[in-house]
Amino acid sequence: MNKKIVIVGAGVAGVNAATKLVDQGYPGENITIIDMGKDPYNRKPEEVMTGFLGAGGWSDGKLTYHTAIGGHLSKYTGDEKAMELMDQVIENFKRFHPKPEEVQCSNPVAEPDFIKPYFGLRLFPVWHVGTDYLHEIGKNWYDYLIDKGVNFIWETKVTDINFEDQIVSIGVVDEMSYDTLIFAVGKSGIDFGKQLEEEYQLDTEPKPVQIGVRFEAPQKHFQKLIDISYDFKLYRKFDDEGVSLRSFCTNNNAAYVAVEETYGNYSYNGHAKKDMKFRNDMTNFGILMQIQGIDNPFDWTREIIGKLQKESKGLYYSPSRKPSQTSEGNNVSTYQINKEDMKFVKETMGGYFKYIEDFIEDMKKVFPTLKDDWGIYIPEVKYLNPEPKVNHNDLSLLKFPNVHFVGDALSARGITVSGSQGILVASSILKNHLL
Ligand SMILES: Cc1cc2nc3c(=O)[nH]c(=O)nc-3n(C[C@H](O)[C@H](O)[C@H](O)COP(=O)(O)OP(=O)(O)OC[C@H]3O[C@@H](n4cnc5c(N)ncnc54)[C@H](O)[C@@H]3O)c2cc1C
């Protein structure tokens, strides 16, 4: 049990992997986690994507609990095992939560009639942790791993990995060898994953484009639906046109729009705080289109996102409102555009923006008080990197069985799936070491 494990990325996947290992008696001294962000005591609120628990540490803390949501898990493990892994992730979040009794599950069961003519509603259970508690969870969780002897290297970017010689490069000067590597760089490391896929000519599976906007409006307009499903997911499909749309990651009560920075460009996402002192009675959610049949979807998306920026910010459009403030009281960083400028957005999105316009128009019919009382932050994007092909039992690369890809760097798109993939890999490592 003394092989050296290096985990690149202290995000949800990497931290859950390390936790499973030390919980099962693996010596923490033999585990090193390298992250370009900061530990949970020094991480600042604007560092949304990096640091302890990664993007999950500053997320809106909603742990989806269904195999059809949050990326691929059951494709590797089957449904039963997937649910069991998700239970372990949720248990970890409760275990380090200062008030675990406040982690509640909402589980809507019936699609309401009033949305039916226009939208479908995806029904699935969600555990709510709350963004503000994530900070405390992070500290408690970190302290536990430190107590167990796990080594952390902070504010350090891994710049290359030699899979053949089993060496991680930190800048040009420093190197670290490993026996087993867990590659858990999340969305902030998406470029790095792509670089390695190209360098080692890894077999990958293509992914569709997911692009859209972050919609924001006063919560009162949506309350009727929120009472039925807190994190509602409206959806519609245009099979003949290869386009489907869904509302994504709904935040209510204390709901804030967050800036995400990927590849040097702005895109938007959302936070929900639990502490009622942050209550702003707003709702925000993504309206995301999945578009099939685009050649080279990754580059296509990147180009569009690059164009939808002004003065190094993303865009905001509203027929009546101004951009909101963050929970720290700053204006959400965005450039407000007018109706005339929207022509440029429509052109840039290559004709696909009409689906979003129709979605908003139909929401106005379903939620009649909404009218012009809304705004959109442009763009929201889910970059889905080509997914490296891995062995299903332990998520290791087909060419390099001691290198495991996990979390958003593989096929996840959320906390429970990312954490589960980390735990799956840790379990397989433990099994091999015990043989
Ligand atoms: C604002 C926001 C809200 C969200 N809300 C939710 C939600 O409510 N529910 C949900 O399920 N999902 C949510 N998500 C998505 C969720 O956070 C991610 O799916 C999840 O965190 C992915 O876990 P991961 O471990 O793969 O990557 P991450 O958690 O992103 O961690 C990756 C880590 O790798 C580090 N890293 C990257 N590259 C390098 C490098 N080269 N060298 C060293 N370190 C590196 C980063 O610093 C980061 O800490 C949200 C995301 C955002 C941005």
Ligand as a Chemical Component Dictionary entry (heavy atoms), coordinates in Angstrom:
data_LIG
# 
_chem_comp.id                   LIG 
_chem_comp.type                 NON-POLYMER 
_chem_comp.pdbx_formal_charge   0 
_chem_comp.three_letter_code    LIG 
# 
loop_
_chem_comp_atom.comp_id 
_chem_comp_atom.atom_id 
_chem_comp_atom.alt_atom_id 
_chem_comp_atom.type_symbol 
_chem_comp_atom.charge 
_chem_comp_atom.model_Cartn_x 
_chem_comp_atom.model_Cartn_y 
_chem_comp_atom.model_Cartn_z 
_chem_comp_atom.pdbx_ordinal 
LIG C1  C1  C 0 -20.720 28.767 -10.746 1  
LIG C2  C2  C 0 -20.905 27.260 -10.860 2  
LIG C3  C3  C 0 -22.001 26.666 -10.266 3  
LIG C4  C4  C 0 -22.172 25.271 -10.362 4  
LIG N1  N1  N 0 -23.224 24.707 -9.695  5  
LIG C5  C5  C 0 -23.346 23.361 -9.699  6  
LIG C6  C6  C 0 -24.381 22.725 -8.913  7  
LIG O1  O1  O 0 -25.130 23.352 -8.186  8  
LIG N2  N2  N 0 -24.498 21.381 -8.991  9  
LIG C7  C7  C 0 -23.651 20.617 -9.738  10 
LIG O2  O2  O 0 -23.802 19.394 -9.738  11 
LIG N3  N3  N 0 -22.656 21.178 -10.458 12 
LIG C8  C8  C 0 -22.479 22.522 -10.446 13 
LIG N4  N4  N 0 -21.456 23.105 -11.157 14 
LIG C9  C9  C 0 -20.535 22.205 -11.895 15 
LIG C10 C10 C 0 -19.595 21.495 -10.896 16 
LIG O3  O3  O 0 -19.019 22.439 -10.024 17 
LIG C11 C11 C 0 -18.524 20.729 -11.650 18 
LIG O4  O4  O 0 -19.170 19.799 -12.501 19 
LIG C12 C12 C 0 -17.601 19.966 -10.701 20 
LIG O5  O5  O 0 -16.993 20.828 -9.769  21 
LIG C13 C13 C 0 -16.531 19.220 -11.502 22 
LIG O6  O6  O 0 -15.637 18.609 -10.608 23 
LIG P1  P1  P 0 -14.137 18.303 -11.061 24 
LIG O7  O7  O 0 -13.443 17.782 -9.865  25 
LIG O8  O8  O 0 -14.129 17.531 -12.294 26 
LIG O9  O9  O 0 -13.530 19.728 -11.446 27 
LIG P2  P2  P 0 -13.424 21.056 -10.572 28 
LIG O10 O10 O 0 -14.282 20.964 -9.375  29 
LIG O11 O11 O 0 -13.606 22.163 -11.514 30 
LIG O12 O12 O 0 -11.908 21.035 -10.063 31 
LIG C14 C14 C 0 -10.823 21.078 -10.935 32 
LIG C15 C15 C 0 -9.604  21.597 -10.167 33 
LIG O13 O13 O 0 -8.446  21.392 -10.990 34 
LIG C16 C16 C 0 -7.574  22.496 -10.835 35 
LIG N5  N5  N 0 -6.749  22.574 -12.053 36 
LIG C17 C17 C 0 -7.160  22.698 -13.340 37 
LIG N6  N6  N 0 -6.101  22.677 -14.172 38 
LIG C18 C18 C 0 -4.995  22.538 -13.400 39 
LIG C19 C19 C 0 -3.603  22.459 -13.683 40 
LIG N7  N7  N 0 -3.130  22.486 -14.926 41 
LIG N8  N8  N 0 -2.740  22.348 -12.642 42 
LIG C20 C20 C 0 -3.189  22.328 -11.352 43 
LIG N9  N9  N 0 -4.521  22.385 -11.032 44 
LIG C21 C21 C 0 -5.401  22.487 -12.040 45 
LIG C22 C22 C 0 -8.494  23.697 -10.664 46 
LIG O14 O14 O 0 -7.823  24.705 -9.961  47 
LIG C23 C23 C 0 -9.672  23.090 -9.880  48 
LIG O15 O15 O 0 -9.547  23.321 -8.495  49 
LIG C24 C24 C 0 -21.248 24.479 -11.092 50 
LIG C25 C25 C 0 -20.148 25.088 -11.710 51 
LIG C26 C26 C 0 -19.971 26.461 -11.597 52 
LIG C27 C27 C 0 -18.766 27.103 -12.248 53 
# 
loop_
_chem_comp_bond.comp_id 
_chem_comp_bond.atom_id_1 
_chem_comp_bond.atom_id_2 
_chem_comp_bond.value_order 
_chem_comp_bond.pdbx_ordinal 
LIG C1  C2  SING 1  
LIG C2  C3  SING 2  
LIG C2  C26 DOUB 3  
LIG C3  C4  DOUB 4  
LIG C4  N1  SING 5  
LIG C4  C24 SING 6  
LIG N1  C5  DOUB 7  
LIG C5  C6  SING 8  
LIG C5  C8  SING 9  
LIG C6  O1  DOUB 10 
LIG C6  N2  SING 11 
LIG N2  C7  SING 12 
LIG C7  O2  DOUB 13 
LIG C7  N3  SING 14 
LIG N3  C8  DOUB 15 
LIG C8  N4  SING 16 
LIG N4  C9  SING 17 
LIG N4  C24 SING 18 
LIG C9  C10 SING 19 
LIG C10 O3  SING 20 
LIG C10 C11 SING 21 
LIG C11 O4  SING 22 
LIG C11 C12 SING 23 
LIG C12 O5  SING 24 
LIG C12 C13 SING 25 
LIG C13 O6  SING 26 
LIG O6  P1  SING 27 
LIG P1  O7  DOUB 28 
LIG P1  O8  SING 29 
LIG P1  O9  SING 30 
LIG O9  P2  SING 31 
LIG P2  O10 DOUB 32 
LIG P2  O11 SING 33 
LIG P2  O12 SING 34 
LIG O12 C14 SING 35 
LIG C14 C15 SING 36 
LIG C15 O13 SING 37 
LIG C15 C23 SING 38 
LIG O13 C16 SING 39 
LIG C16 N5  SING 40 
LIG C16 C22 SING 41 
LIG N5  C17 SING 42 
LIG N5  C21 SING 43 
LIG C17 N6  DOUB 44 
LIG N6  C18 SING 45 
LIG C18 C19 SING 46 
LIG C18 C21 DOUB 47 
LIG C19 N7  SING 48 
LIG C19 N8  DOUB 49 
LIG N8  C20 SING 50 
LIG C20 N9  DOUB 51 
LIG N9  C21 SING 52 
LIG C22 O14 SING 53 
LIG C22 C23 SING 54 
LIG C23 O15 SING 55 
LIG C24 C25 DOUB 56 
LIG C25 C26 SING 57 
LIG C26 C27 SING 58 
# 
